[in-house]
Amino acid sequence: VALAVGAAVLLLPRGARTALVTAGAVAVLFAVPAGWPASWPQVLAIDLVGGVALLLAVLARPSTPPVALFIRALGGAVLLGHGLLVALAAPTGALVALGVLAGIGLALAVRRGVGAYREVAGVGLLVGQLSLPGIAAVALFAGGAPPWWQARLALAAAGLSLVAALAARRHRLELIGYAVTGAVVAVTVPGLAPLVGAGDEPLALYAALAALGIAFVALGDRPSADERQPARLALVLAAGGTMAVVAVLVALPTVLTALVSPHDGRDRVWSGVPTVVADPTVLPVGFALVVLAVAAVLAGRRVGRPVPFALPFVAAALPVLLIAVGAPWPVLPAAVLLAGLAALLFTALAAPRPALAPVAVPVGVVLVASGVAGLLATRAGTLAAEGALLVAAVAVAAGARGFEVRVVGCLAAVGAASALAVTAPLAGGLPLRAAAYPLLAVAALVLAAAAVTPARAQLGRVLDAAAQAVALVAAVLAVEVARHLATVCVLWGVAVALRLLRRGEPAGRRWAFAGIAAGSELLGAWVLLAAGGVTVLEAYTLPAAALAVGAGLVALRTRPGLTSWSALGPGLVAALLPSLVSVLAGSDPQPWRRLLLGAAAIGAVLAGATRRWQAPVLLGGGVLTLLALHELARGWDLLPRWIYLGVGGLALVGLAATYERRRRDLARLRAAVGRLG
């Protein structure tokens, strides 16, 4: 091989001799072990010495023409690569080969040069960075250390590649692409070591540390005009994202357990203080989440938003670490609840941050739900949780900057106060119906809060609606005992009646409040009548009819365009129709009901005629007509038949004699009724 190379060198032009000499030297070194018997250390020594010699030639003359420089560098890389493969037969040989690769690679990176040498120096830096974790792992393997120590030291040694990347950014900016790539790969491989036989090492912590290292590299890799910057950024994002996803997936079951059932289901509602046992096995997961939070801060600083990136990891780490150290109850649920409330309060009360709310609100809601669920184990814990929710909701309702946020705070405050009003009597051993009065007090307070808001403000309408809903729930809780239900209805009617007295209230809302107050009072009266065993129909219909007629009279005075049918029709129908149906369909004679109904109908006709209202005249007249026919039917068998025939004949004769005048009277009556309002 050497003779053939020498002959070719003599025959080829001078410009090609350098490349041929380098290639021939590599071929000769490969052929030496085949020509003479050589041991494994000798083969390794030949490869390493030859490769180092070629790369030292590159290092000594960095200004060599590009083709010759690349050929020497390629020859040295081939020899060193072959030597590394040969060295894998024994730990000592592998350690020596990796040490040579690291040394010569870092030496190439330290030497400054221009042109093609920069590429060679960059590759040398990358190879040196990748060799560092391998050196650490092989050294411990050769010393008989267990696999987990090998993985730990390899991950620690990968940190030296990060130092190399920072040094390149400060002193050799032209090599930053190689340095970043080498650091990312050098950190990623040890980060996944628990997947390939590193004992019971925590994969979440390893992957989180790898993600932290990649974030550290990305923080130092500032944007530049380098055309390779997008590809480098894509590599960093892909590797860092992969490590973070692996860590999150491994930690997710532990986090869910810490949030949903931290004490293995021993914290059921009002079951007593649960037994807390420390669980050190979840400590690596907690540390991994803390490391991910730091990595998220570093990644967020690149885009100017560190808090939204780190908040989920900090929130997840809190319950896991408290479980790991065995924090006594109620430290865990209380801390989680307060952390969630703090996140929600900061989001609601601080200056608007578009990037923070989409992250902080879900995180805060999850933490609050977990904390409240954990505090339900005892009565005192439940009341404390509801009190904390109430205070936070009131703070949001009073101090939030956005209208929508204030509305949410108001509704949350109403809900928390209602829950507290229901829970307090139950915690004291009282029946559920006892919560009706505290709920009614909450509704009254909400109604008062609505009254102090500006009359035209939308927030006041939301509070009014919420107050009505709470009062309805109070009535439902009191429905078991008629006396309590009637009391709730009457008290709520008084509260709503006071609400409509506020100055500046729009007329439409005053009418709505008046209707609610009247209806509540009427319902209370009905409940008391039913509880007292009152069966008289008019006892139930006349109060409602009186309210309807009274409202109609007020409407006629305030709304000139309103007709009597719209204003008085419903009330008159409610007053007359039930009694009329009872008279016509009932089997009892009911003389007093017939008499009073007739008197009421006559009064309606007279009042309508006096005030020129059409509805009372026609409705009263219709009732009188039906009553007259009913009386005629009842008296049909009491008188001889000839009397009816005689009266009917006389009526027909009289009508025929005065037919034209009766027609004119009927037309005048129709016109007069038509002119009524």
C-alpha positions in Angstrom: 0.0 0.0 0.0 2.8 2.4 0.8 4.7 1.6 -2.5 1.5 2.2 -4.5 0.8 5.4 -2.8 4.4 6.5 -3.3 4.3 5.7 -7.0 1.0 7.6 -7.4 2.5 10.6 -5.7 5.4 10.7 -8.2 3.0 10.4 -11.2 0.3 12.9 -10.2 0.6 16.7 -10.4 2.0 18.6 -7.5 -1.4 20.0 -6.5 -2.9 16.6 -5.9 0.0 15.2 -4.0 -1.0 16.6 -0.6 -4.5 15.0 -0.7 -3.0 11.7 -1.9 -0.4 11.6 0.8 -3.0 12.1 3.5 -5.3 9.4 2.0 -2.4 7.1 1.6 -1.2 7.6 5.1 -4.7 6.6 6.4 -4.7 3.6 4.2 -1.2 2.5 5.3 -2.3 2.8 9.0 -5.3 0.7 8.4 -3.2 -1.9 6.6 -0.5 -2.2 9.3 -2.6 -4.5 11.6 -3.4 -6.7 8.6 0.2 -7.0 7.5 1.8 -7.8 10.9 0.3 -9.5 13.9 -0.9 -6.7 16.2 -2.6 -6.8 19.6 -5.7 -4.9 20.5 -3.8 -2.1 22.3 -1.5 -1.7 19.4 -4.3 -1.3 16.9 -5.9 1.2 19.2 -2.7 3.1 19.6 -2.1 3.2 15.8 -5.5 4.6 15.1 -5.4 7.2 17.9 -1.8 8.3 17.2 -2.4 8.6 13.5 -5.7 10.5 13.9 -4.2 12.9 16.4 -1.2 13.5 14.2 -3.4 14.5 11.2 -5.5 16.7 13.4 -2.4 18.3 15.0 -1.3 19.1 11.4 -4.5 20.9 10.9 -4.2 22.6 14.2 -0.6 23.7 13.4 -1.4 25.2 10.0 -5.0 26.5 10.1 -4.3 28.6 7.0 -3.8 25.5 4.8 -5.9 25.5 1.5 -9.4 24.3 2.2 -9.2 21.0 0.2 -6.1 19.9 1.9 -7.4 21.0 5.3 -10.6 19.1 5.0 -8.8 16.0 3.7 -6.5 16.0 6.7 -9.3 16.6 9.1 -11.4 13.9 7.5 -8.6 11.4 7.6 -8.0 12.2 11.3 -11.7 11.8 12.0 -11.8 8.4 10.3 -8.9 7.1 12.2 -10.2 8.4 15.5 -13.7 7.0 14.8 -12.2 3.6 14.0 -10.1 3.8 17.1 -13.2 4.5 19.2 -15.0 1.4 17.7 -11.9 -0.7 18.5 -11.7 0.8 22.0 -15.3 -0.3 22.9 -13.9 -3.8 23.5 -12.8 -2.8 27.0 -13.7 0.1 29.3 -10.2 1.3 29.6 -9.7 1.6 25.9 -13.1 3.4 25.5 -12.1 5.8 28.3 -8.7 6.5 26.5 -10.4 7.0 23.1 -13.1 9.3 24.5 -10.4 11.3 26.3 -8.4 11.7 23.2 -11.5 12.8 21.3 -12.4 15.4 23.9 -8.9 16.7 24.2 -8.2 17.1 20.4 -11.7 18.5 19.8 -11.4 21.2 22.4 -7.9 22.0 21.2 -9.2 22.5 17.7 -11.9 24.8 19.1 -9.5 26.9 21.1 -7.3 27.7 18.2 -8.5 30.6 16.2 -8.7 30.5 12.4 -10.5 31.7 9.4 -12.2 30.1 6.4 -12.4 26.3 6.3 -10.7 25.9 9.7 -13.8 27.3 11.4 -15.8 24.3 10.2 -13.2 22.0 11.5 -13.0 23.8 14.8 -16.8 23.7 15.2 -16.9 20.0 14.6 -14.1 19.5 17.0 -16.0 21.4 19.7 -19.1 19.4 19.1 -17.3 16.1 19.3 -15.5 17.3 22.5 -18.8 18.2 24.1 -20.4 14.9 23.2 -17.4 13.0 24.7 -17.7 14.5 28.1 -20.8 12.6 29.4 -19.3 9.4 27.9 -16.1 9.8 29.7 -17.9 10.2 33.0 -20.1 7.1 32.5 -17.3 4.9 31.2 -15.0 5.9 34.0 -17.5 4.9 36.6 -18.3 1.7 34.7 -14.6 0.8 34.6 -14.5 1.4 38.4 -17.4 -0.9 39.0 -19.9 1.7 40.1 -23.7 0.9 39.8 -25.7 2.1 36.8 -27.5 4.9 38.6 -24.2 6.5 39.6 -23.0 6.3 36.0 -26.2 8.0 34.8 -25.9 10.7 37.5 -22.3 11.5 36.7 -23.0 11.5 33.0 -25.8 14.0 33.5 -23.5 16.1 35.7 -20.7 16.0 33.1 -23.1 17.1 30.4 -23.2 20.4 32.3 -19.6 21.0 31.2 -20.9 21.1 27.6 -23.2 23.9 28.7 -20.1 25.7 30.0 -18.4 25.2 26.6 -21.5 26.7 24.9 -21.3 29.8 27.1 -17.6 30.1 26.5 -18.2 29.9 22.8 -20.8 32.6 23.0 -18.4 34.9 24.8 -15.1 34.2 23.0 -15.9 32.2 19.8 -19.2 33.5 18.5 -18.6 32.0 15.1 -18.8 28.5 16.7 -22.0 29.1 18.6 -24.1 26.9 16.3 -21.8 23.9 16.9 -21.6 24.7 20.6 -25.4 24.9 21.0 -25.9 21.7 19.0 -23.3 19.8 21.0 -24.7 21.1 24.3 -28.3 20.1 23.4 -27.3 16.6 22.3 -24.9 16.1 25.2 -27.7 17.0 27.7 -30.5 15.1 26.0 -28.9 11.7 25.9 -28.2 11.5 29.7 -31.6 12.9 30.3 -33.2 9.8 28.9 -30.8 7.4 30.6 -33.4 6.0 33.0 -35.2 4.6 30.0 -32.2 2.3 29.0 -31.3 0.7 32.3 -30.2 3.2 34.9 -31.8 1.4 37.7 -34.8 3.1 39.4 -33.6 6.6 38.7 -36.4 9.1 38.4 -37.0 9.8 34.8 -39.0 13.0 35.5 -36.1 14.6 37.3 -33.5 13.6 34.7 -35.7 14.9 31.9 -36.4 18.1 33.8 -32.7 18.7 34.4 -32.1 18.1 30.7 -34.8 20.6 29.8 -33.2 23.1 32.2 -29.9 22.7 30.5 -31.4 23.2 27.1 -33.3 26.3 28.4 -30.0 27.6 29.8 -28.4 27.2 26.4 -31.3 28.8 24.6 -31.1 31.8 27.0 -27.5 32.4 26.0 -28.1 31.9 22.3 -29.3 35.4 21.4 -31.0 36.0 18.1 -28.5 37.1 15.4 -28.2 37.6 11.7 -26.8 34.0 11.3 -28.6 32.2 8.5 -28.5 29.0 10.6 -30.3 30.7 13.5 -33.8 29.3 12.6 -32.5 25.7 12.3 -30.7 26.0 15.6 -33.7 27.4 17.3 -35.8 24.6 15.9 -33.4 22.1 17.4 -33.4 23.8 20.8 -37.2 23.9 20.8 -37.6 20.3 19.7 -35.1 18.9 22.2 -36.3 21.1 25.1 -40.0 20.5 24.4 -39.4 16.7 24.2 -37.6 16.7 27.5 -40.3 18.8 29.1 -43.1 16.6 27.7 -41.4 13.5 29.0 -41.0 15.0 32.5 -44.6 16.2 32.5 -46.0 12.9 31.4 -44.0 11.0 34.0 -45.0 13.5 36.8 -48.7 13.8 35.7 -50.1 10.8 37.7 -48.4 12.0 40.9 -49.7 15.5 40.4 -53.3 14.3 39.8 -53.1 12.1 42.9 -51.8 15.1 44.9 -54.6 17.3 43.7 -57.6 14.9 43.7 -56.9 12.4 46.5 -53.8 13.3 48.4 -54.7 11.1 51.4 -55.9 8.0 49.5 -59.6 8.9 49.9 -59.4 9.4 53.7 -60.6 13.0 53.4 -64.2 12.4 52.6 -66.8 15.1 53.5 -66.9 15.6 57.3 -65.2 12.3 58.0 -62.7 13.8 60.4 -59.1 14.8 60.2 -57.4 12.4 57.8 -54.2 10.5 58.7 -51.2 12.0 57.0 -48.2 9.8 56.1 -45.1 11.2 54.4 -44.4 9.7 51.0 -40.7 10.4 50.1 -41.1 8.5 46.8 -42.8 11.5 45.2 -39.9 13.9 46.2 -38.1 13.5 42.9 -41.3 14.4 41.1 -41.6 17.5 43.2 -38.0 18.5 42.5 -38.6 17.8 38.8 -41.5 20.2 38.8 -39.4 22.9 40.5 -36.6 22.4 37.9 -39.2 22.6 35.1 -40.4 25.9 36.7 -36.9 27.3 36.6 -36.5 26.1 33.0 -39.8 27.7 32.1 -38.6 31.0 33.6 -35.5 30.9 31.5 -37.5 30.1 28.4 -40.0 32.8 29.2 -37.3 35.4 29.6 -36.5 35.0 26.0 -39.9 36.2 25.0 -40.4 38.5 28.0 -43.0 36.4 29.8 -41.4 34.2 32.5 -44.4 34.0 34.9 -47.0 32.4 32.6 -44.5 29.7 31.5 -43.5 28.8 35.1 -46.9 29.1 36.9 -48.3 25.7 36.1 -45.1 23.9 37.3 -45.0 25.9 40.5 -48.6 25.1 41.2 -48.1 21.4 40.6 -45.0 21.2 42.7 -46.6 22.7 45.8 -48.9 19.8 46.7 -46.4 17.1 45.6 -43.7 18.5 47.9 -46.1 18.8 50.8 -47.1 15.2 50.4 -43.4 14.2 50.2 -42.6 15.8 53.5 -45.8 14.7 55.2 -47.2 18.1 56.0 -49.9 17.7 58.7 -53.6 18.4 57.8 -54.8 21.0 56.9 -51.5 22.5 55.7 -51.8 20.8 52.3 -55.3 21.9 51.3 -55.0 25.3 52.9 -51.8 26.0 51.1 -53.2 24.9 47.8 -56.4 26.9 48.4 -54.5 30.1 49.3 -52.1 29.6 46.3 -55.1 29.3 43.9 -56.8 32.3 45.4 -53.6 34.3 45.2 -53.3 33.5 41.5 -56.9 34.5 40.8 -56.7 37.7 42.8 -53.4 38.8 41.2 -54.9 38.1 37.7 -58.1 40.0 38.6 -56.7 43.0 40.5 -53.4 43.6 38.7 -52.9 45.5 35.5 -54.2 43.6 32.5 -51.7 41.0 31.2 -53.1 39.3 28.1 -50.6 36.4 28.4 -51.2 35.8 32.1 -54.9 35.3 32.4 -55.3 32.2 30.1 -52.7 30.4 32.3 -53.4 31.8 35.8 -57.2 31.5 35.7 -57.3 27.7 34.9 -54.4 27.0 37.3 -56.1 29.1 40.1 -59.4 27.4 39.6 -57.9 23.9 39.8 -55.9 24.8 42.9 -59.0 26.3 44.6 -61.1 23.3 43.7 -58.5 20.9 45.1 -58.0 23.0 48.3 -61.8 23.2 49.0 -62.2 19.5 48.4 -59.4 18.8 50.9 -60.8 21.0 53.5 -64.2 19.3 53.4 -62.9 16.6 55.7 -64.1 18.6 58.7 -66.9 21.1 59.5 -64.4 23.8 60.5 -62.3 23.3 57.4 -65.4 23.6 55.2 -66.5 26.8 56.9 -63.0 28.2 56.6 -62.7 27.4 52.9 -66.1 29.0 52.2 -65.1 32.1 54.2 -61.8 32.4 52.3 -63.7 32.1 49.0 -66.2 34.7 50.1 -63.4 37.2 51.1 -61.6 36.6 47.8 -64.7 37.0 45.7 -65.7 40.2 47.4 -62.2 41.6 46.8 -62.6 40.8 43.1 -66.1 42.2 42.9 -64.9 45.4 44.5 -61.5 46.0 43.0 -61.4 44.3 39.6 -60.6 46.5 36.7 -62.8 44.8 34.0 -66.6 44.8 34.1 -66.8 41.1 33.2 -64.3 40.2 36.0 -66.4 42.2 38.5 -69.5 40.3 37.4 -67.8 37.0 37.9 -66.6 38.2 41.3 -70.1 39.2 42.3 -71.6 35.9 41.3 -68.8 34.0 43.0 -69.4 36.1 46.2 -73.1 35.3 46.1 -72.4 31.6 45.6 -69.8 31.5 48.4 -72.1 33.4 50.8 -75.0 31.1 49.9 -72.9 28.0 50.5 -71.7 29.4 53.8 -75.3 30.2 54.8 -76.3 26.6 54.1 -73.2 24.9 55.6 -73.3 26.8 58.9 -76.6 25.4 60.1 -75.8 21.9 58.9 -72.4 22.1 60.8 -74.3 23.0 63.9 -76.6 20.0 63.6 -79.7 21.8 62.4 -81.9 20.5 59.7 -81.6 21.7 56.1 -84.7 23.9 56.3 -83.0 25.9 59.0 -80.7 27.3 56.3 -83.7 29.1 54.7 -83.4 32.2 57.0 -79.6 32.6 56.5 -80.1 32.3 52.8 -82.8 34.9 52.9 -80.4 37.2 54.8 -77.8 36.7 52.0 -80.4 37.5 49.4 -81.3 40.7 51.3 -77.7 41.7 51.5 -77.2 41.1 47.8 -80.4 43.2 47.1 -79.0 46.0 49.3 -75.7 45.8 47.4 -77.6 46.2 44.2 -79.4 49.2 45.6 -76.1 51.1 46.2 -74.9 50.6 42.7 -75.8 53.3 40.1 -79.3 52.9 38.8 -78.3 52.5 35.2 -75.4 50.1 35.9 -75.6 46.6 34.5 -73.9 45.2 37.6 -76.9 46.2 39.7 -79.2 44.1 37.4 -76.9 41.1 37.8 -77.0 41.5 41.6 -80.8 41.8 41.6 -81.2 38.6 39.6 -78.8 36.8 41.9 -80.7 38.0 44.9 -84.0 36.7 43.4 -82.3 33.3 42.7 -81.0 33.0 46.3 -84.4 33.9 47.7 -86.0 31.2 45.5 -83.6 28.7 46.9 -84.5 29.8 50.5 -88.2 29.3 49.7 -87.5 25.8 48.4 -85.6 24.9 51.5 -88.5 26.1 53.7 -91.2 24.3 51.7 -91.4 21.5 54.3 -93.0 23.7 56.9 -95.8 26.0 55.7 -95.2 28.5 58.5 -91.5 28.9 57.5 -92.4 29.2 53.8 -94.9 31.9 54.5 -92.5 33.8 56.7 -89.8 33.7 54.0 -92.3 34.9 51.3 -93.6 37.8 53.4 -90.1 38.9 54.5 -88.8 38.8 50.9 -91.8 40.7 49.7 -91.0 43.5 52.2 -87.3 43.5 51.1 -88.2 43.8 47.5 -90.8 46.5 48.2 -88.1 48.5 50.0 -85.8 47.9 47.0 -88.1 49.6 44.6 -88.2 52.8 46.7 -84.7 53.8 45.6 -84.6 57.2 43.9 -83.8 57.2 40.2 -85.0 53.7 39.5 -86.3 53.2 36.0 -90.1 52.7 35.8 -89.8 49.3 34.2 -87.7 47.9 37.0 -90.0 49.5 39.6 -92.9 47.6 38.0 -90.9 44.4 38.1 -90.0 44.8 41.7 -93.6 45.7 42.6 -94.8 42.6 40.9 -92.3 40.4 42.7 -93.1 41.9 46.1 -96.8 41.6 45.5 -96.5 38.0 44.3 -94.3 37.1 47.2 -96.8 38.5 49.7 -99.7 36.8 47.9 -97.9 33.5 48.0 -97.2 33.9 51.7 -100.9 34.6 52.3 -102.0 31.6 50.2 -99.6 29.3 52.2 -101.0 30.5 55.5 -104.5 30.0 54.3 -103.8 26.5 53.1 -102.0 25.6 56.3 -105.0 26.9 58.3 -107.4 24.6 56.3 -109.3 27.5 54.6 -111.3 26.1 51.7 -113.3 29.2 50.6 -112.4 29.8 47.0 -112.5 33.6 47.2 -110.0 33.6 50.0 -107.4 32.7 47.4 -108.7 34.5 44.3 -109.8 37.8 45.7 -106.3 38.9 47.0 -104.7 38.1 43.7 -107.5 39.9 41.9 -107.2 42.9 44.1 -103.5 43.1 43.4 -104.1 42.8 39.7 -106.9 45.4 39.6 -104.8 47.8 41.8 -101.9 47.5 39.4 -104.2 48.1 36.5 -105.6 51.3 38.1 -102.1 52.6 38.6 -101.2 51.7 35.0 -104.2 53.5 33.7 -103.2 56.7 35.6 -99.5 56.5 34.4 -100.0 55.3 30.8 -102.6 57.2 28.9 -102.7 54.9 25.9 -103.5 51.8 27.8 -107.0 50.3 27.4 -109.2 49.0 30.2 -108.9 45.4 28.8 -105.1 45.4 29.2 -105.2 47.1 32.6 -108.3 45.8 34.4 -109.2 42.7 32.4 -106.9 40.2 34.1 -107.9 41.3 37.6 -111.6 41.3 36.9 -111.4 37.9 35.3 -109.6 36.6 38.4 -112.2 38.1 40.7 -115.4 37.1 38.8 -114.6 34.0 36.8 -113.7 31.4 39.5 -116.8 32.3 41.6 -119.0 32.2 38.5 -117.6 28.7 37.5 -118.2 27.5 41.1 -121.8 28.8 40.9 -122.6 27.3 37.5 -120.8 24.0 38.0 -121.4 23.4 41.8 -124.0 21.2 43.1 -124.7 23.3 46.2 -127.1 26.2 46.1 -124.5 28.7 47.4 -127.0 31.5 47.8 -124.6 33.9 49.5 -122.0 33.4 46.7 -124.6 34.0 44.0 -125.8 37.1 45.8 -122.3 38.6 46.4 -121.2 37.7 42.8 -124.2 39.5 41.4 -123.5 42.5 43.6 -119.9 42.5 42.5 -120.9 42.3 38.8 -123.4 45.2 39.2 -120.6 47.2 40.9 -118.2 46.5 38.1 -120.8 47.6 35.5 -121.6 50.8 37.4 -117.9 51.6 37.9 -117.2 51.0 34.3 -120.1 53.1 33.1 -119.1 55.9 35.5 -115.4 55.9 34.4 -116.2 55.0 30.8 -114.2 51.7 30.9 -115.3 49.0 28.5 -113.9 46.0 30.3 -115.8 46.3 33.6 -119.0 47.0 31.7 -118.8 44.0 29.4 -117.3 41.6 31.9 -119.8 42.6 34.6 -122.7 42.5 32.2 -121.7 39.1 30.9 -121.5 37.7 34.5 -124.9 39.2 35.3 -126.4 37.6 32.2 -125.1 34.2 33.0 -126.2 34.6 36.6 -129.7 35.6 35.4 -129.9 32.5 33.1 -128.7 30.4 36.0 -131.4 31.8 38.3 -134.0 31.3 35.6 -132.9 27.6 35.2 -133.1 27.1 39.0 -136.6 28.5 39.2 -138.0 26.7 36.1 -139.6 24.0 38.2 -140.8 26.3 41.0 -143.5 28.1 38.9 -146.3 26.9 36.6 -145.3 26.6 32.9 -148.1 29.0 31.7 -146.4 31.8 33.5 -143.3 31.5 31.4 -145.4 31.1 28.3 -147.4 34.2 29.1 -144.4 36.3 30.0 -142.6 35.1 26.8 -145.7 36.0 24.7 -146.0 39.4 26.1 -142.3 40.1 25.5 -142.6 39.1 21.9 -145.7 41.3 21.4 -144.0 44.2 23.0 -140.9 43.7 20.9 -142.9 43.5 17.7 -144.8 46.7 18.6 -141.6 48.6 19.3 -139.3 46.8 16.9 -137.9 49.9 15.2 -137.3 51.8 18.4 -135.6 48.8 19.9 -133.3 48.6 16.9 -132.3 52.2 17.4 -131.8 51.6 21.1 -129.5 48.6 20.4 -127.5 50.7 17.9 -127.1 53.5 20.4 -126.0 50.9 23.0 -123.5 49.4 20.6 -122.1 52.8 19.8 -121.9 53.8 23.5 -120.1 50.6 24.4 -117.7 51.1 21.5 -116.8 54.6 22.8 -115.8 53.2 26.2 -112.1 52.9 26.8 
